[in-house]
């Protein structure tokens, strides 16, 4: 079902069974395959590909040329940058071990989950079977091969944590105004981290595996 308030450009390749929510926009030459579900107030950019059965939440932005394959679930307020690729097969082969063309029954979908408010940078690749946490940021060109913690900033190939980011997207800093620690620097400092831009503060979780809001306006940000 396509909501009457949705805007779908005439050049869009729209297969049967696609659902597009109220206020969403789908731009030039995007392809939406059977069973794809697009939430409310989403923006699907030019030449983007949304595979069959993909689910996008509300206020999701998929930029030009991004490829979102079958098995991907995207929660509300997620940003997927231009040219980003979200894959679904950890062991890809064009043929079987006997040399025959590989068919649908010859491989297993390894799903990806993008949690609320996270951002996938331009040209980044998220490898099948991984999860990107709430309000995390994947840097441009990064290759995500393992789960990303909530609010983590990851960069590189393979992606490693460079620091931590606020719900508003800014880099978090410690009490001495230093950027939050990278993977190689250990966990979150005892005093926690803060955002100079919006005033939110964050405390470390047990084991320093991630951070959690401790004060300030921590409601989900509308995009």
Rosetta blueprint (number, residue, H / E / L):
1 X L
2 X E
3 X L
4 X L
5 X L
6 X L
7 X E
8 X E
9 X L
10 X L
11 X L
12 X L
13 X E
14 X E
15 X L
16 X L
17 X L
18 X L
19 X E
20 X E
21 X L
22 X L
23 X L
24 X L
25 X E
26 X E
27 X L
28 X L
29 X L
30 X L
31 X E
32 X E
33 X L
34 X L
35 X L
36 X L
37 X E
38 X E
39 X L
40 X L
41 X L
42 X L
43 X E
44 X E
45 X L
46 X L
47 X L
48 X L
49 X E
50 X E
51 X L
52 X L
53 X L
54 X L
55 X E
56 X E
57 X L
58 X L
59 X L
60 X L
61 X E
62 X E
63 X L
64 X L
65 X L
66 X L
67 X E
68 X E
69 X L
70 X L
71 X L
72 X E
73 X E
74 X E
75 X L
76 X L
77 X L
78 X L
79 X E
80 X E
81 X L
82 X L
83 X L
84 X L
85 X E
86 X E
87 X L
88 X L
89 X L
90 X L
91 X L
92 X L
93 X L
94 X L
95 X E
96 X L
97 X L
98 X L
99 X L
100 X L
101 X E
102 X L
103 X L
104 X H
105 X H
106 X H
107 X L
108 X L
109 X L
110 X L
111 X L
112 X E
113 X E
114 X E
115 X L
116 X L
117 X L
118 X L
119 X E
120 X E
121 X L
122 X L
123 X L
124 X L
125 X E
126 X E
127 X L
128 X L
129 X L
130 X L
131 X E
132 X E
133 X L
134 X L
135 X L
136 X L
137 X E
138 X E
139 X L
140 X L
141 X L
142 X L
143 X E
144 X E
145 X L
146 X L
147 X L
148 X E
149 X L
150 X L
151 X L
152 X E
153 X E
154 X E
155 X E
156 X L
157 X E
158 X L
159 X L
160 X E
161 X E
162 X E
163 X E
164 X E
165 X E
166 X L
167 X L
168 X L
169 X L
170 X L
171 X E
172 X L
173 X E
174 X L
175 X L
176 X L
177 X L
178 X L
179 X E
180 X L
181 X L
182 X L
183 X H
184 X H
185 X H
186 X L
187 X L
188 X L
189 X L
190 X L
191 X L
192 X L
193 X E
194 X E
195 X L
196 X L
197 X L
198 X L
199 X L
200 X L
201 X E
202 X E
203 X E
204 X E
205 X L
206 X H
207 X H
208 X H
209 X L
210 X L
211 X E
212 X E
213 X E
214 X E
215 X E
216 X L
217 X L
218 X L
219 X L
220 X L
221 X L
222 X L
223 X L
